[in-house]
Amino acid sequence: MKQFGIAMLIFATDFFSKKIISKRLKEEEKKEIVKNRFYLWHIKNKGAAYNSFEGYMTAIKCISVAGIVFCIIQLLQERKKSAKATNTIAYSFLLGGALGNLFERVKYGFVTDFLYIHHNKLKSFQTLREKSLPIFNIADIFVALGGGLLMILCFLKKEN
């Protein structure tokens, strides 16, 4: 089934990108890629999105497992009814990203984040480190893309 293949490709990309970063950058080390804008910055996130809910790892893991089970059920149901590819792509993105982060949470107790976009004029985002967008990883990108795509699809479905 292609959808599970997509999820596994996302998982593998996330897994190997985190391994490469962990080997090449020390924790908290930051390397500028695009001057004053884009950095590789190796951090260990012991919470959920943007290091929120640190100290609630059991709850985060349980929610992740529930999300993964939900995505698998949805993919299997979508397969039975020959649903639109956009639905299955969204669930595949969510599944691959969720598996990538859950794997690290279970194995290490944290998630490796390393992609950082700095924007001096962006005042609505604030991290503990500096005004910026959060530090994230490949799995986070696909969870956000999958979730965003599902929201758009739900909105479009209600419009019709």
N, C-alpha and C positions, 0 to 999 in steps of 0.2 A: 504494500500500500504506500503510495507516494507521500502521503501526509506524514506518516511516521518516519519516512526517510528524510523528509525536510526537518522534522524535529530532531532527529539524530545528527544531521549535518550541523544544525545550530548548536546542539550540545557539544559536538566534537570541536567546532570552531571556538566556542567559548572555553572549553577545557584546555585546548592547546595554547590559546592566546594568554590565558592566566598562567600556565606553566612557563611560557616564554618570559612574561613580565617578571614572574617570581625569580627566575634565574638571572635575568639581566639587570634588574633594579632592586636595590635594597628597599626594605619597608620604609615608607615616607620619602624615598628618593623621587625627585621630579626632574623630568627631562623635557626641555622645550622642543617641540616639533615645528610649530608655526609661530613665529615671533609674537609674543604677547597675546596669543590666542589659544593655541592648542598644545596640550602637554600630555605626556605619559607620566602618571603620578601613582606610584604603587602604595596602596593602603589596604588594610585589613578591616573590613566592615563587619562588626560583631552584632549588627542589628538588621533591620530591614532597609527599605529605601532611605537613602541619605543618612544611614546609621541610626535611624529612629528605632525605637523599641529595643535598644540594647538592654540585655538582661532578660529578655523574653524569648530566648532561642527555642524553647520547647513549643511555645505557641506559634512562632514563626514557622517552624518545621511542620506542625500539624496543619496550618493553613496552606502551606505549600503542597503538602501531600493531597489535601482536599482539592486544591486547584488542579493538580495533575490528574487526579482521578476524574474530575469533572471534564477536563479537556479530552481525555481518552474516551469517555462515554460519548461526548459530543461528536468526536471524530468517527466513532463506530456507528452512531446514529445517522450522521451525515452521509456516510458511505452507503447505508441501507436505502436511503431515499434519494440517492444521486443528487445531492445538494450542489449549490453553486460552489465553484472553486474558491471564491473569496471567503466563504465561511470556513472551509477546511484549511485554507492558508492561515487565517487568523488563529484558529485553534492550534495549528502546527507551530506557529510562532510562539504562542503562549506556552505550549508544552515544552518545546526545546529550551526556551529561556528559563522556565521554572525548574526543569531538570538540571540545568547547568548550575544554578545557584543552590538548589537543594543538595546536590552532590557535595559541594564544598562545605555547606553548613553541617552536613552529617559527618563528613570525613575530618574536617579541621575545626569546626566551631566558628567559622567566619567565612566571608566571601571576599575574594580578591577583586578590588576595583582599581581601575587604572586609566580611564579616559577622562580627561578634564578639559573643559572649555572655559576660558576666562573671557569676561566681557566687562570692561570698566564702567560702561553706562547702564548696565542692567542692575537696577536697584531692588527689584522684587524678589531676588533670590539671595539668601544669606547663609553661608555655611560657617562653621566654627573657624575655618581656615582663612577665608577672605571672601569678598563679594564675587560670586561666580555661579555658574551652573554646577550641579553636583558632580562628584566623581562617580563614574559608572563603569560597566563592563559590557561585553557582547550580549550576554544573557539579558541584561536590563534593556538593551536596545530592542530586542525581539519581544520581550514582555510588553514594552510600551507600544511597539508597532502592532502587535496582536490585539492588545486591549483597545487601542485607538481605532483599529479597523473594525472591531466588533461594535464599538460605539457608533461609528459611522453607519454600519450596516443596520443596526437597530433603528437609528434615526431615519434612514432611507426606507426601511420597511414600514414604519409608522406613517410616513408620508404617503405611501401607496395605498 
